[in-house]
């Protein structure tokens, strides 16, 4: 009898958590549990990679150490390159939201969510002028929750810069 009572209580607790998750909303629920996914601007020159496998880093040659893959430099000016990448991201990901203040036109920051459970990820983009009028890109994407993103952030960055 005691075991049935404990199981019933556990089921009620789980049911209440599910109802709260639905009523509050998936995105807001994760924010209440883990805090805001937007941790502010990333300094690509000093910021470290995640110690778990839940991030991806991609850069044009010479702009960062040990990227997951390289991004071919753009022919556009830095501000135009960031705007084009931003528009491409927003057009391809209906759950992405730009969260930076847009004061620095060579940088952009987004928060996006997985389709079903709405696990939050943050995406940082930065453009820098390179020799010969080209623009180098640095891109970093990181899952806020979990120890692995199963390659989703690397896939997201590859799709963003048009790399297979």
C-alpha positions in Angstrom: 0.0 0.0 0.0 2.9 2.4 0.9 4.6 1.7 -2.5 1.3 2.5 -4.4 1.1 5.8 -2.5 4.7 6.8 -3.3 4.2 5.9 -6.9 0.9 7.8 -7.1 2.6 10.8 -5.5 5.5 10.6 -8.0 3.1 10.4 -10.9 1.2 13.4 -9.7 4.4 15.3 -9.3 5.6 14.5 -12.8 2.2 15.3 -14.2 2.2 18.7 -12.4 5.7 19.4 -13.8 4.5 18.6 -17.3 1.4 20.8 -17.0 3.5 23.7 -15.6 6.0 23.2 -18.5 3.2 23.5 -21.0 1.4 26.4 -19.3 4.6 28.4 -18.8 5.9 27.6 -22.2 8.9 25.5 -23.2 11.3 28.4 -23.8 10.4 30.2 -20.6 10.6 27.0 -18.6 14.2 26.3 -19.6 15.0 29.9 -18.8 13.6 29.5 -15.3 15.6 26.3 -14.9 18.9 27.3 -16.4 18.9 31.1 -16.7 19.0 33.2 -19.9 20.7 31.5 -22.8 22.1 34.9 -23.9 25.3 35.3 -21.9 26.4 38.4 -23.7 28.9 39.3 -26.3 31.7 36.7 -27.0 35.3 37.9 -27.2 36.7 35.5 -29.8 40.3 36.5 -28.8 40.0 35.3 -25.2 36.8 33.1 -24.9 37.3 29.4 -24.3 35.5 26.5 -26.0 33.0 24.5 -24.0 34.6 21.7 -22.0 31.8 19.4 -23.3 30.8 18.5 -26.9 27.9 21.0 -27.1 29.5 23.7 -29.2 30.9 24.5 -32.6 33.5 27.0 -33.7 34.1 28.1 -37.3 36.4 30.8 -38.6 38.1 32.2 -41.7 41.8 31.2 -41.9 43.9 32.8 -39.3 41.1 34.2 -37.1 40.9 31.6 -34.4 42.7 28.5 -33.3 41.4 24.9 -33.7 38.1 25.7 -35.4 35.8 22.7 -36.3 35.9 23.9 -39.9 37.1 27.0 -41.9 34.9 29.6 -43.4 35.8 31.0 -46.8 36.3 34.8 -46.5 33.5 37.0 -47.9 33.9 39.7 -50.6 31.5 42.0 -48.7 32.4 44.6 -46.1 32.2 43.3 -42.5 28.9 45.0 -41.7 27.3 43.7 -44.9 28.6 40.2 -44.4 27.1 40.1 -40.9 23.8 41.5 -42.2 23.6 38.8 -44.9 24.5 36.0 -42.5 21.9 37.4 -40.0 19.2 37.5 -42.7 20.1 34.0 -43.8 19.9 32.6 -40.3 16.5 34.3 -39.6 15.1 33.1 -42.9 16.2 29.5 -42.3 15.4 29.2 -38.6 11.9 30.4 -37.5 12.9 29.9 -33.9 16.0 32.2 -34.0 15.8 35.6 -32.4 18.5 38.3 -32.6 19.4 39.4 -29.1 22.3 41.9 -29.5 21.8 45.6 -29.4 23.0 46.1 -33.0 25.4 48.9 -32.0 28.3 47.1 -33.5 27.4 46.3 -37.1 30.3 43.7 -37.4 28.8 41.5 -34.7 25.5 39.7 -34.2 24.1 37.4 -31.5 21.1 35.1 -31.7 19.3 32.7 -29.4 17.5 29.8 -31.1 15.7 26.7 -29.9 15.3 23.0 -30.8 12.0 22.4 -32.5 10.4 19.9 -30.1 11.7 20.6 -26.6 12.9 24.1 -27.2 16.4 23.5 -25.8 18.2 26.9 -26.1 21.4 27.6 -28.1 23.3 30.8 -28.6 25.0 31.8 -31.9 27.7 34.5 -32.1 28.9 36.0 -35.4 31.7 38.4 -35.9 33.3 39.8 -39.1 36.7 41.3 -39.4 38.4 43.0 -42.3 41.2 41.0 -43.9 43.8 41.7 -46.5 42.8 42.4 -50.1 39.4 43.8 -49.1 38.0 40.5 -48.0 36.1 39.9 -44.8 36.8 37.0 -42.4 34.0 35.5 -40.3 34.1 34.0 -36.8 31.1 31.9 -35.8 30.4 30.1 -32.5 27.3 28.2 -31.5 26.7 26.6 -28.1 23.9 24.6 -26.5 23.0 26.0 -23.1 21.9 22.6 -21.7 23.4 19.2 -21.8 26.9 17.8 -22.5 26.4 17.0 -26.2 24.4 18.7 -29.0 24.8 15.6 -31.3 26.5 17.9 -33.9 23.5 20.2 -34.3 25.5 23.4 -33.7 28.2 22.4 -36.2 25.5 21.5 -38.7 23.8 24.8 -38.1 27.0 26.8 -38.7 27.8 24.8 -41.9 24.3 25.5 -43.3 24.7 29.2 -42.3 27.9 29.7 -44.3 26.9 27.4 -47.1 29.3 24.6 -46.4 28.3 20.9 -46.9 
